[in-house]
Amino acid sequence: MAPEVLRNEPSNEKCDVYSFGVILWELATLRMPWSGMNPMQVVGAVGFQNRRLDIPKDLDPLVARIIRECWQSDPSLRPSFSQLMAALKPLQRLVIPPHSDIQCPVSPREQIVNANHTP
């Protein structure tokens, strides 16, 4: 949760941007945020001590920058979701061309649905 939410202050969609930064951190590090701390310790650290999760030095610089921007203390300085979409666009490195022979894996559920589907 965003610091302002933890302090029970007025909030807007920028608190969701902060949370998106935490989710991006989780995806990039494959770690649980604030592991080893209980919920009250997290409230104190994030909401009142202005602490943030450590961003690994070997993390892609663009991802690290986006996370930091999402975690700005002043919510008005955080990017909008449309700005985040533009910032994330360069990260689409593994794009499969539209007419590629590469097949995406099909889940077992999709296999069953496809097998039962009659055109």
N, C-alpha and C positions, 0 to 999 in steps of 0.2 A: 504494500500500500504506500501511497505517496505520503511524504511527511505531513503535509497540510491535513490530510484525512486522519492520520494518527493523532494529530493535535485537535481534531474536531473543529477545524476551521472551514470556511466556505470553500467549495471546490467546484471544478468544472471538468471538461473533457481532458484537460492537461494532467489530471491525476491518472487517467487511463494511459496517457503517454508515458508517465513515470512507470506504471506497471508493465507496459510493453517493453520498456528498457530492461526490467528485471527478467521478463520472459526471454528476451533476446540474450541476456547474460546467461540464463540457464541453458539455452540451446547451444550457445557458443562454448560454454565451459563444461557442459554435461555434469554440473554440480547442483546441489540443493542450496538455495540462498540461506545464509545465516545458520547453517547447520551447527549444532552445538549450543545454540542459544534458545531460551524459551521465549514464548510470544511477548512477554512483558519486557524482556531484555531487548528484543528487536524494536519494540515501540520506543523505548528509551534511546537506543542507538540511532535509529533512522529519524524519528520524530523530533527528538530534542537535542541530540548530539551531532546532527548533520553528518552522520557516518554513511558511507556507501560501500557496497561490495567491492572487493579488490578485482580489478580488471587485469588479467594476465598480460605480461609484457609481450608474449608471443602471439597474442590475439591479432587478427587482421586489423590494421589501423583504421580502416573505414568502419568496421563493426564497433571497435572501441570508441571511436568518435561519436557514432550514433548513440551508443549506450550512455556516454557522458552527457550528451545533449539532452537525452530523455530524463536524466537525473538532475538537471539544474535545480538549485534550491528555489529559485523564483519561478513559479509555474508559467509566468508570461514569457519566459526565455526558452521554454521547451518548444520543440517543433510541433507543428500540427501533423495530423496523420497524413495529409496530402504531401507535406514536406518529407515525411518519413518514407512514403512510397517512392518519391523521386530519389531520395538518398539510398534506398535499398536496391534500386534498379541496377546499378553497376555490379551488384553481388550475384546477379543471375549469370554465373560463369558457365554452368553446365546446362546449356539449353539444347534440347534435342530438336534438330531441324524438323519442320512440319512434314516433310516427305521422306523422313528417315525410315530405314528398315528396322531400326532398333525398336523392340517391343518392350513396353513397360510391364513389370510383373503384374499378374492378376491374382487377387486374393482368392482364397478358397471359396468365400461367399460369392464373389463375382463369377467364379467358374460354375457354381451351382445355378446361379441366376441365368447365366448365358446358356447353359445346357438345357434349362427348362424353357427357354424363350423360343417360340416358333415365329418366324417372320411372316 
